[in-house]
Structure formats: C-alpha cells, structure tokens
C-alpha cells in the first residue's frame, strides 16, 4: 500500500495490471478515515479515458514507470460502477468493491464496521490534503486557501469578409473636334495683255469648250486603340479598435464566526 508522501506522484500516472498490461491513468486517491493512508485509487479506462474504476492500493507498487496494481486489467474494468464525483465511499459501495476484488478485509474496513464510520474520502488530485475532511481531521492545517477566477482575455484572428476587384466594360460617347479642309471653285478673270495675247489667240476664233477641275475635301477618319491608363490593386491596413468583454467570474469568500470576533474580523 502507498503512503501519503507518494500521493504527489500518483495523479496522472500510468496504471498497469498484475499481468503488465496497461489499464489507464490514475485519477483520485481515497484515504482511510481512521489511518488517513491511501486505500483506493480511481483509474481512467475506456475510450479516451471516459470511465473510472476503483482499484485497491493494497500491494500496489509506484515506480518511475508507473503504478502497478495487484489485479488484472479485466478485473479492474469490470469493477462495480461507483460515482467518484461523490468524493466519498459509503459502506455499501466499499463492500461491493471488497467482494469484486475478493477482499475479506482491509485495515480500514474492520475499523469502520466496528466504529460505524463511513468509508474512505477522496484526496485532492495528487495532493496529500483531503477534500471534505472535517476541521478537526489529522490532515488539515490552520489556514484556508481562498481562490477566485480571473479573466484571461486574448484575441484570435478570424475571417471578417472579402473584398474584390471586378473589371467590366461600359460604353460612352466622346466628341472630338477635328479641322478639315475642302476645295471650292472660284472664277478668276484676267484682261488680255501682251503677256497672254498669244494664248488667247491660240485656237479658233469662235468655238464651244468645256473645262473641268477635280475638287478635294478632307473628312474625319476614326480609329480606336486600347491603351493602358492606370494600375489598380487592393490594399489592406490594420485599424485598432477596442471591445469590452464581459463575463461572470466566481470568487470564494471566507468569513469568521465565533465569540470575541470584531465585525472587521468576521468579514
């Protein structure tokens, strides 16, 4: 059987059966009411450690490799279902466990039956202190520990939305003024002088003639060309805001009661 000095190493330790097969991990140790020595330990078994079975600590051996108990894995897994959340074993529950493990006596069992005491109580997860002991018990000290919950607030990044760039085509009209030129006909007359009399007398005296000139004009010609005008991209910047987180927290309060205490000492 283990002693109370070894409880600090017990919680979470791998438990092996008498055949060397791994059973699970040690949970809570239960102490004898009379001797305050470790008497039972719960073992987390089943898939993901969802079940707890009680195992006697008699003839158990705690080493660096783990806790080896005196029973096989099958015997431990088939143990009677006792709710460890109660923090205490009553006589009927303990007797059922005695019968399952073939125990006719454990040192605490004889004392409890003769004195009419209740069964073992649980030791807090690997500590030597006992949960639920009365104030006069041998394992208590002269002080209480007051605890409280504190908020631990952090941040995590999550997707808040998505922004996209989309390019599409629209058609609009544009007007551009373009200068154009054209040829027009005008009549020019010149008198007969010595310089042109020869040209004037060349040909028949009286005749019919027709002269023709070709007129020209400019007209607008439109061509379209796609040219790049700018580059557009999405940019991101971080903006810091503040948000208030509200949550309920529990706090333990300790008050004193007794004769001779002032009002300040009571609260």
TAURVEN-V885090 format. One line per field, one symbol per residue. phi: phi as a letter, one per 20 degrees, with the letter a starting at -180 (. if undefined). psi: psi as a letter, one per 20 degrees, with the letter a starting at -180 (. if undefined). burial: + if it has 16 or more other ideal C-beta (glycine too) atoms within 10 Angstrom, else -. A space follows every 10 residues. Layout:
phi=???
psi=???
burial=???
This chain:
phi=.fdffeffee fnffddefen eferdfdded effedmefcc cecfcnfmme dccecfefmf cdcffqddde cffffffefg fcffffmade fffffffgff emeeacgfff ffffemefff deefjneffd enfffeffde debddecbec fddcccecfd qcdcdcdbdc dcecdcecfc cbececeddc fecgfcffff eepffcadcb dcceecbecf cdcdcecfda dcbedccede dcceddbece cedccdbrfn efffffd
psi=qqrhiihhig piqppqrhji ppgbqpdqpp qphgikqphq pqpoaapkki qpqppqjpjq ppahhapprj qrghhghjqq opoiihjqpr ggghhggggg jkphqqghgg hhhhikrraq qqpomiqiqp pjqrijqijq ajqqpprqpq popaqqprpi rpqqppprpq pqpppppppq qrpqpqppqq qprhhjhghh iorqgprprp qpqpqqqqqp ppqpppqphr pprpqqqppp rpqpppqpqq qqqpqqprqj prhhhh.
burial=-+-+-++--+ +-+-+++--- --++++++++ ++++-+++++ +++++----- -+++++++-+ -+---++++- +-+-++--+- -+-+----+- --+++++--+ +----+-++- -+------++ +++-++-+++ --+------- ---------- ---------- ---------- ---------- ---------- ---------- ---------- ---------- ---------- ---------- ---------- ---------- -------
